[in-house]
């Protein structure tokens, strides 16, 4: 007589872990929406100008729609992955697996006990990591998301602290729990609603007792930030090697996610001696440029390696057998273009291999989101954050402006009699207040009416050539030095 398998009472700890994941995502979204509402309510009267209102009304719906699209893609991929995993588990467990699912896709045997057993038998988070890392063409998309996360964490650390955007930790956690595209576009909306620094929140008083607050214009040295970035890049490079080990893979993933939180915590927990205090936020632009250039170089190297591995492992052989009437074994040689195009097609087509790959590749597919964000930046600022060749172009132009062309003919006479004495004295005696000067220095400037399509095109080219991390470093670095 064959042995009968005994079903033990399943543990509901995996169910609690998945439920906490869903509840945390909803809670963090509510926290971010609360922060956006606070930023909207705290807009200064100067932000009610027609040009500023037109800029917000044009870009806020765009980023809001992209955030909703990112949430929809992440939700659909998660549901598809869970359904596929449950179907595979049910096929192996039930005696008649074909009868476990109706033709319309319903699950008649779906119950809390079966879900608990499925989650006990199937480590869904570890399986997702292994699915991404098991093939070179899939790993390419997974590394793109990790490289883009590093650049965005640096933007959160710099601009989130400078503008005092509330709950920047919630944006980072949303990127980990939901989707990078969803969290990025929500943060773009927060940046549009917070052009100038917000007043300090009352909730930071408890944190200030533990960690003494630093001056507003304090920024860490580049070596402090780049050391964390290099550690993160090293862990990213070792993830494919450690994917086969269960314990090592889990710990490496946790450490990789923790390094992003370290970047956010450095301005708060780091000693003041680890940085410098500048006279204005503009004095730290050179520091930001060095940091983003270092990140751009590191991400470009990793992108080149992952691209080379993906193309090498997916390129067909140089020779292949073809059917011939005269010769039974006829060999034909493939051209280099045919091999390269086949490898590229396999890498691009791998996004449809599995729902997990769709979620990993979506941040790169949604690159128009940060391309649209770059339209508000100067193309020179984006280039300076990636390479060092255009570093002196902007400063030279700013220090030595071109003289105005002289008109031909006799100079026009100035009628001083038209101006009254009161108007002359008033114009000469006017001096901007300290609040106005500080507001202008903090980025309270009128936005450009025309969209800079050149900056958007440059961003897309950098993202295609250098990867998502390099393109994000250019856009985010230009954002940090353009205000």
WOZI-V472070 format. One record per helix or strand of 2 or more residues. SS is the DSSP state (H for helix, E for strand). FROM is the first residue (numbers start at 1). TO is the last residue. Records with the same first field share a line. If there is no record, write none. Layout:
SS: FROM-TO  FROM-TO
This chain:
H: 13-41  45-48  50-93  97-100  112-121  124-133  136-162  168-177  180-193  204-210  222-242  246-269  272-274  281-314  336-352  355-365  368-374  379-384  393-399  416-418  421-429  434-441  453-481
E: 218-220  275-277  319-322  330-333
